[in-house]
Amino acid sequence: MVAQEYLELFQFGGQTLDQALRSFLQALALTGETQERERVLGHFSRRYHRCNPSAFPSPDAVHSLTCAIMLLNTDLHGQRLGRAMTSAEFVANLSGMMDGQDFPREQLKALYGSIRSEKLVWAADEEEEEEEEEASGGGSGGAPPGRKKSNPLVEVPGGSGAVTYRRGWLARKVLADADGKKTPWGRRGWKPFQAVLRGMLLYLLKPGGRAGGPRRLPEEEQEEEEEEEGGPEAEEPLGVHHALAERATKYTKRPNVFRLQTADRRLFLFQAPTPEEMFSWISRLNLVAALFSSPPFPAAVGSQRRFVRPILPATPSRSPPEEQHRSHEEWLERVAQELYEHQRNLPGKRGRARDLDEYRLKKEHLLYERRRYETYVQVLETWITAGAQDLEGWEAQAGPAVAPPDPPTLTKAHSSPSLVPEPPLVPTVRVKRNISERRTVRKIVPKRNKNLL
């Protein structure tokens, strides 16, 4: 029904088959396997026959000729492995394909000449050409090399006229790039920045960088930073919509570290100078995400049984805090119910490894979404209670201002005070044993043969 309604938008009356096919392919990205393309061309053939009932005796004849034109286009303009098809061979291959009869010879010759002089081009080819031009720097928009076209659905809006919620010094460490891919080791080091949380964007200014960087702060921040020596340079701003900031309790190499996961599943570690500033950054990042994150769109539906995450739009929500609070509560209940149903339907013990991976990915996603919405609901409750005006007063109610002290190192203790404490251990002398007496034998591989393993 969807395909039929979509084809009703095309008017092929009075057009030849190759003209109608060109206009159809320029509007539709024909991708997928051969069976999927054949089904799409079947809908096209039925629509063409309805628009031109006297051109061919049946939709099957149109479909046969359409598939033959697609194969001819591949043979003439694809990667040639041998001699190209001639006009006589094209006519001979279609012998008896028009419901048991032959197509008009002059009509087939005209179609062959049209495809030979100009190949079929559909929407997917045009998009790939534009991406290649932009990647090579030859596009009209002057996009930087390697940057793809922007998506208006997830493109982060600018921060002009937005409110500044926080500024200060932070050190950043990148753990994962977009889509959760691990960042290479060469780009994981800690780097200091002057951070500014303005609207839905987190700007990171490089201290002492050269002027004229690719991205800068808005005009108000830029005027203040120009007074410093060298004119600091800004990296690409981070969108904090649908983001979650948490204290990095498992990271013990540095103090006052919190983690930030964005909507596109990028993961960062940030270190603040003091515990108070760390908690302030966590609170205000979550506040901005809770106030301006729009409800997500449903995930894409496909024929493959794969887990697909929902689309998280970057367009800021203009709802008041009370409506945002109700929306986040509804999504929290929905995620909790989906997680409950997901945990009930465990995969079988003899399930395929792919099914187990899909189950694990969906479970991790639902657990993270439940934690994120719980944080949003809690943050908005305290924000509404504080009057939604005073940031300093709200922070006092949102969470502790001082980090809890680290627990002391554990020492061995006795359950009863009457027991005599154990004497201190006497340092023992290591005795070198023979290789035959060892329980495990280490395999020694010469350096020159390590690359052969």
Sequence and secondary structure as in RCSB ss.txt:
>XXXX:A:sequence
MVAQEYLELFQFGGQTLDQALRSFLQALALTGETQERERVLGHFSRRYHRCNPSAFPSPDAVHSLTCAIMLLNTD
LHGQRLGRAMTSAEFVANLSGMMDGQDFPREQLKALYGSIRSEKLVWAADEEEEEEEEEASGGGSGGAPPGRKKS
NPLVEVPGGSGAVTYRRGWLARKVLADADGKKTPWGRRGWKPFQAVLRGMLLYLLKPGGRAGGPRRLPEEEQEEE
EEEEGGPEAEEPLGVHHALAERATKYTKRPNVFRLQTADRRLFLFQAPTPEEMFSWISRLNLVAALFSSPPFPAA
VGSQRRFVRPILPATPSRSPPEEQHRSHEEWLERVAQELYEHQRNLPGKRGRARDLDEYRLKKEHLLYERRRYET
YVQVLETWITAGAQDLEGWEAQAGPAVAPPDPPTLTKAHSSPSLVPEPPLVPTVRVKRNISERRTVRKIVPKRNK
NLL
>XXXX:A:secstr
 HHHHHHTT   TT  HHHHHHHHHHHS   S HHHHHHHHHHHHHHHHHH TTTSS HHHHHHHHHHHHHHHHH
HHS  SS    HHHHHHHTTTTBTTB   HHHHHHHHHHHHHS    HHHHHHHHHHHHHTT STT   TT    
 TTT     TT  EEEEEEEEEEEEE GGG B  GGG S EEEEEEEETTEEEEEETT  SS SB   HHHHHHH
TTSTT  EE   EE TT EEEE TT  SSSSEEEEE TT  EEEEE SSHHHHHHHHHHHHHHHHHH    B   
  SS      B   S     HHHHHHHHHHHHHHHHHHHHHHHHS   TT  HHHHHHHHHHHHHHHHHHHHHHH
HHHHHHHHHHTTS  HHHHHHHHS SS            SSTTS               GGGSSS      GGGG
GG 
